[in-house]
Structure formats: C-alpha cells, structure tokens
Amino acid sequence: MILPIIAYGHPVLKKIAVEVDQDNATLPELIADMWETMYNAQGVGLAAPQIGQSIRLFIIDTEQVMNEGEENNGIKQTFINAQILEETGNEWAYEEGCLSIPNIRGDVQRKKSIQIEYYDEEFNKQSQSFSGINARVIQHEYDHIEGKLFLDYLKPVKKRLIKRKLESIRKGVVDVDYKMKFYRFA
C-alpha cells in the first residue's frame, strides 16, 4: 500500500526514533509498504519517520542511480535499529533532496565512508562498510531516525534563500506527484 509521505514541518521528522521490536508482527507489511511508497515517489531512500512511524527503520535502493563503471555497486537494503559506528574519509559536497521536502535541494558535506551495524529484515545482525553514494544515502536516511534533516547542514545563506519555499511546504502549498501528509498547527 502506498502511504502518504510526511511533509516538512511535522514534529515526527525532528524526533529521535525508538528501536524496532523484533516481535513486531506488522513489520514485514510495513517494510513492503515503504518500498512501494518510495518507488511511487521516485526516491532512493525512505525512513519510517517520513511515513509517520517514529521507529529506527529505513530502506535504500541506490542500484537505480548507479552508472556502469562507478567505483561502487548500488545496494538495495533494509536497515533496522541501525547505528553508525564510524564516519571516515574526506568530506565531499553533493546536492541532496528529500521526499519530505519536495522541490528543494542543497549541497551537503558528508564523510566519504561509514561503518554501520544494523539488523536486516530477518533480524540478523549485520556490520558493513559503505562508501561513496551508498554511504551518503545511508547517512541521509540515518539522519531521519536521529531527528535530523538535510536542511540542518545547509549554509545560513542557503537557508535564508529557501525560507519561503519551506513555509509553503509547511502550509501544504506544494505540487508533487505523490501523496503527502501535512501537519496542521493548532
């Protein structure tokens, strides 16, 4: 089932997510819904807070954006209760966007490589290293479960330039090809 993506301004996007319970019987269905939702919105990653679930779960598929001959192969994986153990290498800038913040992009500096521990869909513990675009997408989605947005990394000048656009998104004045859910202030 395609779920609505939570828009910028909703408090769930700024909360630190809680761990996923291994005995959660609805987890397989939730993960399947997240894949369907992500592909429907033409994303390469989606975190549970972006669908209103404040749990430590995210998915990524960089296979769809990798070019032949690139340094790394793309990955398609589910990350449950992930913990980034180490970020290494030089920082490099790359223009990022977010399904929760449509039509806004900005250069974000991130370390080139990461070491991460997580559980896969069968709740097998994994420990892996990733680099390049794979590491970047993981870092971006990991930020979501830590209550951070790519906007938090933008330079003050860029933040001022996009202030009106952000306010429009917060108010629900945005044109996208996927379902979104907006937070209504009291």
Summary of the structure (lengths in Angstrom):
residues: 186
radius of gyration: 16.0
end to end distance: 29.5
largest distance: 51.8
contacts: 557
relative contact order: 0.22
helix: 31%
strand: 34%
